[in-house]
Protein backbone atom coordinates (compact mmCIF):
# COMPACT_ATOMS: atom_id res chain seq x y z
CA UNK A 1 0.00 0.00 0.00
CA UNK A 2 1.48 3.32 -1.02
CA UNK A 3 0.89 6.05 1.51
CA UNK A 4 0.05 9.61 0.41
CA UNK A 5 2.38 12.41 1.40
CA UNK A 6 1.73 15.63 3.25
CA UNK A 7 1.19 18.52 0.89
CA UNK A 8 1.49 22.27 1.11
CA UNK A 9 -1.75 24.26 1.61
CA UNK A 10 -3.08 25.54 -1.69
CA UNK A 11 -5.10 28.59 -0.78
CA UNK A 12 -3.67 30.95 1.80
CA UNK A 13 -5.12 34.37 1.07
CA UNK A 14 -1.95 36.33 1.58
CA UNK A 15 0.96 35.40 -0.67
CA UNK A 16 3.37 36.72 1.94
CA UNK A 17 2.06 34.14 4.40
CA UNK A 18 3.05 31.37 2.02
CA UNK A 19 6.64 32.57 2.18
CA UNK A 20 6.61 32.62 5.98
CA UNK A 21 5.00 29.28 6.71
CA UNK A 22 8.34 27.63 7.53
CA UNK A 23 8.04 24.29 9.33
CA UNK A 24 4.40 24.91 10.24
CA UNK A 25 3.38 23.94 6.72
CA UNK A 26 4.77 20.46 7.25
CA UNK A 27 1.85 19.57 9.51
CA UNK A 28 -0.87 20.62 7.06
CA UNK A 29 -2.73 17.55 5.87
CA UNK A 30 -4.86 18.02 2.77
CA UNK A 31 -8.40 16.70 2.71
CA UNK A 32 -7.54 14.03 0.12
CA UNK A 33 -5.47 11.94 -0.01
CA UNK A 34 -4.29 11.53 3.57
CA UNK A 35 -1.80 9.62 5.70
CA UNK A 36 -1.11 10.03 9.35
CA UNK A 37 1.70 8.26 11.08
CA UNK A 38 2.01 5.10 9.02
CA UNK A 39 1.51 2.84 12.02
CA UNK A 40 -2.00 3.80 13.11
CA UNK A 41 -3.33 5.09 9.81
CA UNK A 42 -2.52 1.82 8.10
CA UNK A 43 -4.31 -0.05 10.86
CA UNK A 44 -7.63 1.70 10.55
CA UNK A 45 -7.77 3.34 7.15
CA UNK A 46 -7.64 1.86 3.65
CA UNK A 47 -6.76 5.06 1.83
CA UNK A 48 -6.40 3.49 -1.61
CA UNK A 49 -10.02 2.33 -1.63
CA UNK A 50 -11.43 5.81 -1.47
CA UNK A 51 -11.17 6.36 -5.23
CA UNK A 52 -13.57 3.47 -5.81
CA UNK A 53 -16.37 5.19 -3.90
CA UNK A 54 -19.04 7.30 -5.54
CA UNK A 55 -18.35 11.06 -5.23
CA UNK A 56 -21.82 11.79 -3.87
CA UNK A 57 -21.15 9.46 -0.94
CA UNK A 58 -17.78 10.95 0.03
CA UNK A 59 -18.96 11.67 3.57
CA UNK A 60 -19.94 8.10 4.41
CA UNK A 61 -17.22 6.43 2.34
CA UNK A 62 -14.50 7.56 4.75
CA UNK A 63 -16.10 5.48 7.51
CA UNK A 64 -16.38 2.59 5.05
CA UNK A 65 -12.59 2.59 4.73
CA UNK A 66 -11.97 2.08 8.45
CA UNK A 67 -10.86 -1.45 9.31
CA UNK A 68 -12.59 -3.13 12.25
CA UNK A 69 -16.06 -1.60 12.56
CA UNK A 70 -17.58 -4.03 15.04
CA UNK A 71 -18.73 -3.72 18.65
CA UNK A 72 -17.59 -0.62 20.48
CA UNK A 73 -16.03 0.88 17.36
CA UNK A 74 -19.42 0.91 15.66
CA UNK A 75 -20.75 3.07 18.49
CA UNK A 76 -17.71 5.35 18.22
CA UNK A 77 -18.26 5.86 14.50
CA UNK A 78 -21.89 6.78 15.14
CA UNK A 79 -20.61 9.42 17.58
CA UNK A 80 -18.23 10.69 14.90
CA UNK A 81 -21.06 11.02 12.40
CA UNK A 82 -23.23 12.83 14.95
CA UNK A 83 -20.65 15.47 15.90
CA UNK A 84 -18.89 15.94 12.55
CA UNK A 85 -21.51 18.29 11.08
CA UNK A 86 -21.17 20.70 14.00
CA UNK A 87 -18.41 23.09 15.07
CA UNK A 88 -18.25 21.51 18.53
CA UNK A 89 -14.85 20.93 20.13
CA UNK A 90 -14.12 17.19 20.52
CA UNK A 91 -11.84 15.50 23.07
CA UNK A 92 -10.63 12.02 22.05
CA UNK A 93 -9.18 9.88 24.84
CA UNK A 94 -7.61 6.45 24.84
CA UNK A 95 -4.34 4.63 25.28
CA UNK A 96 -1.35 5.12 23.00
CA UNK A 97 -1.78 3.33 19.70
CA UNK A 98 -5.59 3.10 19.62
CA UNK A 99 -6.07 5.33 16.56
CA UNK A 100 -7.04 8.72 18.00
CA UNK A 101 -5.58 10.56 15.00
CA UNK A 102 -7.69 8.49 12.61
CA UNK A 103 -10.86 9.45 14.49
CA UNK A 104 -9.81 13.11 14.36
CA UNK A 105 -9.35 12.72 10.62
CA UNK A 106 -12.78 11.10 10.28
CA UNK A 107 -14.40 14.04 12.09
CA UNK A 108 -12.72 16.43 9.68
CA UNK A 109 -13.55 14.36 6.58
CA UNK A 110 -17.26 14.17 7.47
CA UNK A 111 -17.54 17.86 8.35
CA UNK A 112 -18.37 20.86 6.15
CA UNK A 113 -14.69 21.83 6.61
CA UNK A 114 -13.38 18.80 4.71
CA UNK A 115 -12.22 20.90 1.75
CA UNK A 116 -10.06 23.04 4.01
CA UNK A 117 -6.88 22.17 5.91
CA UNK A 118 -6.54 19.66 8.72
CA UNK A 119 -3.50 20.79 10.72
CA UNK A 120 -1.83 18.65 13.39
CA UNK A 121 0.20 19.77 16.41
CA UNK A 122 1.86 17.38 18.87
CA UNK A 123 1.84 19.30 22.14
CA UNK A 124 4.35 16.92 23.75
CA UNK A 125 6.99 17.36 21.07
CA UNK A 126 8.22 20.88 21.89
CA UNK A 127 8.84 23.19 24.88
CA UNK A 128 6.41 25.92 25.92
CA UNK A 129 8.14 28.80 24.13
CA UNK A 130 8.40 27.00 20.83
CA UNK A 131 4.89 25.56 21.11
CA UNK A 132 3.40 29.04 21.53
CA UNK A 133 5.17 30.19 18.38
CA UNK A 134 4.05 27.10 16.47
CA UNK A 135 0.41 27.57 17.48
CA UNK A 136 0.07 31.33 17.14
CA UNK A 137 3.02 32.37 14.99
CA UNK A 138 5.54 35.10 15.75
CA UNK A 139 6.78 38.40 14.39
CA UNK A 140 10.29 39.01 13.19
CA UNK A 141 12.53 39.90 16.13
CA UNK A 142 10.03 38.64 18.72
CA UNK A 143 12.79 36.60 20.36
CA UNK A 144 16.40 35.59 19.77
CA UNK A 145 16.63 33.70 16.52
CA UNK A 146 13.32 35.00 15.10
CA UNK A 147 14.88 36.35 11.91
CA UNK A 148 11.62 35.94 9.98
CA UNK A 149 7.93 36.09 10.80
CA UNK A 150 6.06 32.80 10.96
CA UNK A 151 2.43 31.94 10.39
CA UNK A 152 1.10 29.79 13.24
CA UNK A 153 -0.94 26.62 13.02
CA UNK A 154 -4.17 28.37 14.04
CA UNK A 155 -3.83 30.69 11.04
CA UNK A 156 -3.08 27.76 8.75
CA UNK A 157 -6.19 25.96 10.02
CA UNK A 158 -8.52 28.93 9.49
CA UNK A 159 -11.90 27.62 8.28
CA UNK A 160 -10.52 24.13 8.75
CA UNK A 161 -9.68 21.82 11.66
CA UNK A 162 -6.80 21.90 14.16
CA UNK A 163 -5.86 18.59 15.77
CA UNK A 164 -4.08 19.07 19.11
CA UNK A 165 -2.48 15.72 19.93
CA UNK A 166 -1.17 14.97 23.45
CA UNK A 167 -3.07 17.98 24.80
CA UNK A 168 -2.36 16.82 28.36
CA UNK A 169 1.29 17.75 27.84
CA UNK A 170 0.55 21.37 26.99
CA UNK A 171 2.38 23.60 29.51
CA UNK A 172 0.15 25.31 32.09
CA UNK A 173 1.41 28.76 31.17
CA UNK A 174 0.20 28.35 27.58
CA UNK A 175 -3.25 27.00 28.41
CA UNK A 176 -4.94 30.41 29.04
CA UNK A 177 -4.03 31.51 25.52
CA UNK A 178 -5.57 28.36 24.06
CA UNK A 179 -8.67 28.87 26.18
CA UNK A 180 -9.01 32.38 24.81
CA UNK A 181 -8.89 31.15 21.20
CA UNK A 182 -11.53 28.53 21.93
CA UNK A 183 -13.84 31.07 23.55
CA UNK A 184 -13.16 34.29 21.65
CA UNK A 185 -11.75 32.93 18.34
CA UNK A 186 -8.90 35.42 18.43
CA UNK A 187 -5.21 35.58 19.38
CA UNK A 188 -2.02 37.62 19.02
CA UNK A 189 1.14 36.21 17.50
CA UNK A 190 4.24 36.26 19.71
CA UNK A 191 5.70 39.75 19.60
CA UNK A 192 2.64 41.26 17.91
CA UNK A 193 -0.04 43.65 19.18
CA UNK A 194 -2.35 42.90 16.25
CA UNK A 195 -5.32 40.66 17.05
CA UNK A 196 -6.07 37.93 14.53
CA UNK A 197 -9.52 36.37 14.30
CA UNK A 198 -9.90 32.79 13.10
CA UNK A 199 -12.62 30.25 12.45
CA UNK A 200 -11.06 26.96 13.57
CA UNK A 201 -12.66 23.73 14.73
CA UNK A 202 -10.48 22.12 17.43
CA UNK A 203 -10.19 18.37 17.99
CA UNK A 204 -7.92 17.40 20.90
CA UNK A 205 -6.57 14.01 21.95
CA UNK A 206 -4.79 12.60 24.99
CA UNK A 207 -3.85 9.31 26.63
CA UNK A 208 -3.92 10.96 30.06
CA UNK A 209 -6.72 11.46 32.57
CA UNK A 210 -7.37 15.19 32.14
CA UNK A 211 -10.11 15.24 34.76
CA UNK A 212 -7.74 13.88 37.37
CA UNK A 213 -5.00 16.25 36.20
CA UNK A 214 -7.41 19.18 36.59
CA UNK A 215 -8.26 18.05 40.12
CA UNK A 216 -4.53 17.89 40.89
CA UNK A 217 -4.02 21.36 39.34
CA UNK A 218 -1.78 19.91 36.64
CA UNK A 219 -4.22 21.05 33.95
CA UNK A 220 -6.57 24.04 33.96
CA UNK A 221 -10.07 22.93 34.89
CA UNK A 222 -11.72 25.66 32.78
CA UNK A 223 -9.78 24.48 29.72
CA UNK A 224 -10.67 20.86 30.49
CA UNK A 225 -14.39 21.62 30.57
CA UNK A 226 -14.07 23.69 27.40
CA UNK A 227 -12.37 20.80 25.59
CA UNK A 228 -14.64 18.10 27.01
CA UNK A 229 -17.84 19.29 25.34
CA UNK A 230 -18.06 16.11 23.26
CA UNK A 231 -15.79 13.34 24.58
CA UNK A 232 -15.01 10.21 22.55
CA UNK A 233 -13.23 7.30 24.25
CA UNK A 234 -11.30 4.78 22.16
CA UNK A 235 -11.04 1.37 23.86
CA UNK A 236 -7.74 -0.56 23.79
CA UNK A 237 -7.33 -3.43 21.35
CA UNK A 238 -7.65 -6.01 24.14
CA UNK A 239 -11.28 -4.85 24.53
CA UNK A 240 -11.86 -5.14 20.76
CA UNK A 241 -10.79 -8.74 20.21
CA UNK A 242 -13.46 -9.29 17.55
CA UNK A 243 -11.60 -6.78 15.35
CA UNK A 244 -8.22 -8.51 15.58
CA UNK A 245 -8.71 -11.13 12.79
CA UNK A 246 -9.72 -8.42 10.30
CA UNK A 247 -6.78 -6.25 11.30
CA UNK A 248 -4.37 -9.18 11.05
CA UNK A 249 -5.57 -10.10 7.56
CA UNK A 250 -5.37 -6.48 6.42
CA UNK A 251 -1.84 -6.03 7.77
CA UNK A 252 -0.64 -9.29 6.23
CA UNK A 253 -1.97 -8.26 2.81
CA UNK A 254 -0.43 -4.81 3.16
CA UNK A 255 3.06 -5.97 4.14
CA UNK A 256 3.10 -8.97 1.83
CA UNK A 257 2.37 -6.68 -1.11
CA UNK A 258 5.07 -4.20 -0.08
CA UNK A 259 7.62 -7.04 0.31
CA UNK A 260 6.56 -8.80 -2.90
CA UNK A 261 5.52 -11.91 -1.01
CA UNK A 262 2.48 -14.16 -1.34
CA UNK A 263 0.87 -15.24 1.92
CA UNK A 264 -2.24 -17.33 1.40
CA UNK A 265 -3.00 -18.84 4.80
CA UNK A 266 -2.88 -18.14 8.52
CA UNK A 267 -2.78 -21.19 10.81
CA UNK A 268 -5.79 -21.31 13.15
CA UNK A 269 -3.61 -21.64 16.22
CA UNK A 270 -1.63 -18.57 15.20
CA UNK A 271 -4.83 -16.52 14.84
CA UNK A 272 -6.12 -17.79 18.19
CA UNK A 273 -2.85 -16.73 19.84
CA UNK A 274 -3.09 -13.28 18.27
CA UNK A 275 -6.64 -12.84 19.53
CA UNK A 276 -5.70 -14.01 23.04
CA UNK A 277 -2.69 -11.70 23.31
CA UNK A 278 -3.02 -8.61 25.52
CA UNK A 279 -1.45 -6.13 23.03
CA UNK A 280 -0.36 -3.42 25.49
CA UNK A 281 0.87 -1.32 22.54
CA UNK A 282 -2.55 -1.68 20.85
CA UNK A 283 -2.85 -1.44 17.06
CA UNK A 284 0.66 -0.06 16.64
CA UNK A 285 2.16 -3.10 18.40
CA UNK A 286 0.01 -5.48 16.37
CA UNK A 287 1.12 -3.86 13.13
CA UNK A 288 4.81 -4.08 14.02
CA UNK A 289 4.42 -7.74 15.02
CA UNK A 290 2.69 -8.60 11.73
CA UNK A 291 5.42 -6.81 9.77
CA UNK A 292 8.07 -8.94 11.46
CA UNK A 293 5.96 -12.04 10.86
CA UNK A 294 5.66 -11.37 7.15
CA UNK A 295 9.44 -11.03 6.90
CA UNK A 296 9.89 -14.44 8.55
CA UNK A 297 7.15 -16.23 6.61
CA UNK A 298 7.74 -18.44 3.58
CA UNK A 299 5.85 -20.93 1.39
CA UNK A 300 2.64 -18.88 1.51
CA UNK A 301 2.00 -19.47 5.23
CA UNK A 302 2.07 -16.77 7.89
CA UNK A 303 4.63 -18.00 10.45
CA UNK A 304 5.52 -15.21 12.89
CA UNK A 305 7.95 -15.36 15.77
CA UNK A 306 6.47 -16.63 19.07
CA UNK A 307 4.40 -14.06 20.89
CA UNK A 308 5.93 -12.70 24.04
CA UNK A 309 3.61 -13.44 26.93
CA UNK A 310 2.12 -10.38 28.53
CA UNK A 311 3.36 -10.17 32.11
CA UNK A 312 1.28 -8.25 34.59
CA UNK A 313 3.81 -5.82 36.02
CA UNK A 314 1.71 -4.69 38.97
CA UNK A 315 -1.15 -6.17 41.03
CA UNK A 316 -4.59 -5.72 39.47
CA UNK A 317 -6.26 -2.49 40.48
CA UNK A 318 -10.02 -2.42 40.76
CA UNK A 319 -11.47 0.26 38.49
CA UNK A 320 -8.04 1.43 37.25
CA UNK A 321 -7.75 4.92 35.82
CA UNK A 322 -6.34 5.59 32.37
CA UNK A 323 -3.10 6.65 34.05
CA UNK A 324 -2.94 3.34 35.96
CA UNK A 325 -3.28 1.43 32.69
CA UNK A 326 -0.61 3.51 30.98
CA UNK A 327 1.76 2.98 33.91
CA UNK A 328 1.29 -0.80 33.81
CA UNK A 329 1.86 -0.95 30.07
CA UNK A 330 5.02 1.14 30.23
CA UNK A 331 6.35 -1.08 33.03
CA UNK A 332 5.53 -4.22 31.06
CA UNK A 333 7.27 -2.91 27.94
CA UNK A 334 10.34 -1.85 29.92
CA UNK A 335 10.59 -5.26 31.58
CA UNK A 336 10.28 -7.09 28.25
CA UNK A 337 12.99 -4.83 26.80
CA UNK A 338 15.23 -5.45 29.83
CA UNK A 339 14.85 -1.74 30.64
CA UNK A 340 16.42 -0.62 27.39
CA UNK A 341 14.43 2.41 26.19
CA UNK A 342 15.94 3.12 22.75
CA UNK A 343 16.74 1.03 19.73
CA UNK A 344 14.56 -1.21 17.54
CA UNK A 345 13.95 -3.65 20.41
CA UNK A 346 13.67 -1.04 23.14
CA UNK A 347 10.61 -0.16 25.19
CA UNK A 348 9.90 2.98 23.15
CA UNK A 349 9.70 0.99 19.91
CA UNK A 350 7.45 -1.60 21.54
CA UNK A 351 5.05 1.12 22.63
CA UNK A 352 5.27 3.04 19.36
CA UNK A 353 6.70 6.11 21.11
CA UNK A 354 9.73 8.30 20.63
CA UNK A 355 12.42 7.63 23.22
CA UNK A 356 12.19 11.21 24.55
CA UNK A 357 8.40 10.94 24.88
CA UNK A 358 8.69 7.65 26.79
CA UNK A 359 11.35 9.11 29.09
CA UNK A 360 9.10 12.09 29.83
CA UNK A 361 6.11 9.84 30.60
CA UNK A 362 8.21 7.62 32.86
CA UNK A 363 9.44 10.65 34.79
CA UNK A 364 5.89 11.94 35.09
CA UNK A 365 4.56 8.59 36.33
CA UNK A 366 7.47 7.98 38.69
CA UNK A 367 8.76 4.94 36.80
CA UNK A 368 12.45 4.25 37.32
CA UNK A 369 14.57 1.24 36.31
CA UNK A 370 15.96 -1.12 38.93
CA UNK A 371 19.33 -0.21 40.37
CA UNK A 372 21.13 -2.77 38.21
CA UNK A 373 19.80 -1.31 34.96
CA UNK A 374 20.56 1.93 33.17
CA UNK A 375 18.27 3.79 30.76
CA UNK A 376 19.98 3.23 27.43
Helices and strands as residue ranges (DSSP letters): H 15-19, G 22-27, E 28-29, H 38-44, G 47-52, G 55-57, H 58-64, H 72-84, E 90-94, H 100-109, E 118-122, H 128-136, H 153-156, E 161-165, G 167-169, H 172-184, E 186-188, E 195-197, E 201-206, H 210-215, H 221-227, E 230-234, G 237-239, H 241-258, E 265-266, H 268-276, H 282-296, E 301-302, H 322-336, H 347-351, H 355-365
